[in-house]
């Protein structure tokens, strides 16, 4: 009787199907791009092909694995860098401007066991990180005026957002690789116009302050130079008063008789009429 059943094509087909189901439920191939957490009766027992920095491709633990069929459940976690978007949300800057911010974060699951325990799946992690990204963006942009996002300080702002998001996201076993603000714009209409006018006024005031500070520094430098020149003249005068008096007189003559100092007028065109005993000409008195 048993022999006839075993030779029955229907029985053979059923047994073959059961064997295929058992083999498929027992053996699984883990690709290089995936990491797996094995749950036995919903309790984690091991992690396969977990991400490690500096891993050599082909030596990561991926490949054929075995599990207890119908008892072990596999949680698949992508090993590659994943994205989470923060699309066109309003954020208030420190100067009370409402900005429309479009940003994204890139992350990698570095502790799949923690991720499986806290979130359960990649989709759940992404859904959990989205509001955390929004919180990090609001916290950081709330510390800065809108103009900072138009300056080189923008990179530092994004680094601060990444650090803030990392502190919040560590609970899910992920590493934040990068955060970028694609755009942060003011809404169209009067708020934008008012903000632009305020920014222009602030820049004009800043320019006035810079020019005033420059003029102040120039006056200080000129005064210092004049003081040093006076000191040098005084030292020269004390060393040889007669020669110094003669030298200054020659400079005066050169300036007076050289067309009043106008280099565009030919030499000798200036006419000066003085009496022979004029004190101005004392250096010509036959010494």
Secondary structure as GFF3:
##gff-version 3
##sequence-region A 1 287
A	DSSP	alpha_helix	2	7	.	.	.	ID=ss1
A	DSSP	alpha_helix	9	26	.	.	.	ID=ss2
A	DSSP	beta_strand	27	30	.	.	.	ID=ss3
A	DSSP	beta_strand	34	40	.	.	.	ID=ss4
A	DSSP	beta_strand	43	48	.	.	.	ID=ss5
A	DSSP	beta_strand	63	66	.	.	.	ID=ss6
A	DSSP	beta_strand	72	78	.	.	.	ID=ss7
A	DSSP	beta_strand	82	92	.	.	.	ID=ss8
A	DSSP	beta_strand	98	109	.	.	.	ID=ss9
A	DSSP	alpha_helix	112	118	.	.	.	ID=ss10
A	DSSP	alpha_helix	122	141	.	.	.	ID=ss11
A	DSSP	three_ten_helix	146	150	.	.	.	ID=ss12
A	DSSP	alpha_helix	154	169	.	.	.	ID=ss13
A	DSSP	three_ten_helix	170	172	.	.	.	ID=ss14
A	DSSP	beta_strand	174	186	.	.	.	ID=ss15
A	DSSP	alpha_helix	190	239	.	.	.	ID=ss16
A	DSSP	alpha_helix	241	257	.	.	.	ID=ss17
A	DSSP	three_ten_helix	259	261	.	.	.	ID=ss18
A	DSSP	three_ten_helix	279	284	.	.	.	ID=ss19
###
